[in-house]
Amino acid sequence: MTLASAKTDLTLLRCALCATKIQGEPHWVQVDGERYPAEDATCARLLRENPMAALGPRVELFYRPGCPHCEAKVALWQEAKRRRPLRLRLKPEQEDPCPRLFIEGQEDPLTLEIGELGELLLWLELQYPGFAGCC
C-alpha cells in the first residue's frame, strides 16, 4: 500500500513487510520514490535493508498497445504480480522492438521469453533471492 492509497482509509493501513494492521502512526519507509507503511521500527529497518523481500523486484515492462505478443506479456506479468510481490510498472510505447523488460534497472530479454506463469515465478525466485518472501 502506498501513501496515496493509505490516505483514503487509515483504518485499512497494513505494514508493507508483515501485513499486520497498523495501530497508531505508521513508520514510513521510502523505496524507489514510493512511501510504504511499516508497523514498527524493526519492520521499517527490514524493509529498508531488503525491500525485495516485501515488495518484490522492480519490473518495468514496455509494451505496444494492440500488439498481441505484448498483451500476452502484460497479462502474464499482471498475473505474476497477483501471486507474488512485484513492483510492476507497465509502460506503453509505440517503438520497436516490443515488448521490452527491465528488472532492477537492467534489460532482461531472457526473462521476457518466459511464457508460462509457473516457470516465470520459479525463475524470479532463483534470480532474486528474497522474492519468495522474508520468512
C-alpha positions in Angstrom: 0.0 0.0 0.0 1.5 3.3 -1.0 0.9 6.7 0.6 -1.8 7.7 -2.0 -3.9 4.6 -1.2 -3.2 5.0 2.6 -4.7 8.5 2.6 -8.1 7.1 1.5 -8.7 4.9 4.6 -6.2 4.8 7.5 -8.2 2.0 9.2 -7.1 -0.3 6.4 -3.4 0.5 6.7 -1.2 -2.6 6.9 2.5 -3.0 7.3 4.2 -3.5 3.9 6.5 -6.1 5.4 4.4 -8.2 7.7 0.8 -7.2 6.6 -0.1 -6.5 10.3 -2.8 -3.9 10.7 -1.1 -0.8 12.0 -2.4 0.7 15.2 -1.5 4.4 15.5 1.0 6.3 13.4 3.0 4.1 10.9 6.7 4.3 10.3 7.0 5.4 6.7 9.8 3.9 4.5 10.7 5.3 1.1 11.6 2.8 -1.6 12.2 3.9 -5.2 10.3 7.1 -4.8 7.2 5.4 -3.1 6.4 5.5 0.6 5.3 2.3 2.3 3.9 1.9 5.9 5.7 -0.2 8.4 4.3 -1.3 11.7 7.3 -0.5 13.9 11.0 0.4 13.7 12.0 -3.2 13.2 9.7 -3.7 10.2 10.9 -0.3 8.8 14.6 -1.3 9.2 14.0 -4.7 7.5 12.0 -3.0 4.7 14.9 -0.6 4.1 17.5 -3.3 4.2 15.7 -5.7 1.8 12.8 -4.2 0.0 12.7 -7.1 -2.4 11.5 -9.5 0.3 8.4 -7.5 0.9 7.8 -5.6 -2.3 9.5 -7.8 -4.9 11.9 -6.8 -7.6 11.4 -3.6 -9.7 9.9 -4.7 -13.0 9.3 -2.3 -16.0 7.5 -3.8 -19.0 7.4 -1.6 -22.1 4.7 -2.7 -24.5 2.9 -1.6 -27.6 -0.9 -1.3 -27.1 -2.7 -3.5 -29.5 0.2 -5.9 -30.1 -1.0 -9.5 -29.3 2.5 -10.5 -28.2 2.8 -7.5 -25.9 -0.7 -8.0 -24.5 0.1 -11.6 -23.6 3.2 -10.4 -21.7 1.3 -7.8 -19.9 -1.3 -10.4 -18.8 1.4 -12.8 -17.7 3.2 -10.2 -15.6 -0.1 -8.9 -14.1 -0.9 -12.4 -13.0 2.6 -12.8 -11.5 2.0 -9.6 -9.6 -1.3 -11.0 -8.2 0.6 -14.1 -6.9 3.8 -12.6 -5.6 5.1 -9.2 -4.6 6.3 -7.2 -7.6 6.9 -3.5 -8.2 5.4 -3.8 -11.7 5.2 -0.8 -13.9 3.6 -1.1 -17.3 4.7 1.4 -19.8 3.0 1.8 -23.1 5.2 2.9 -26.1 5.0 2.8 -29.8 8.6 1.9 -30.6 10.1 -1.4 -31.7 11.3 -3.8 -30.5 8.4 -4.6 -28.3 7.9 -5.7 -25.6 11.0 -4.8 -23.6 11.6 -5.9 -20.0 13.7 -4.3 -17.3 14.2 -5.9 -13.9 16.0 -3.9 -11.2 17.0 -1.4 -13.9 18.6 -4.0 -16.2 17.2 -5.0 -19.6 16.3 -8.7 -19.4 15.5 -10.3 -22.7 15.9 -13.8 -21.3 13.2 -13.5 -18.7 11.0 -11.8 -21.3 11.0 -15.0 -23.3 9.3 -17.0 -20.5 5.7 -17.6 -21.4 4.3 -19.7 -18.5 3.4 -18.4 -15.1 4.9 -21.2 -13.1 8.2 -21.0 -14.9 8.3 -17.3 -14.5 7.7 -17.4 -10.8 10.3 -20.1 -10.3 12.8 -18.2 -12.4 12.2 -15.0 -10.4 12.7 -16.9 -7.1 16.0 -18.2 -8.4 17.3 -14.9 -9.8 16.2 -12.7 -7.0 16.7 -14.2 -3.5 14.1 -12.8 -1.2 11.5 -12.7 -3.9 9.5 -15.5 -2.3 9.2 -13.5 0.9 11.1 -12.7 4.0 10.1 -15.8 6.1 
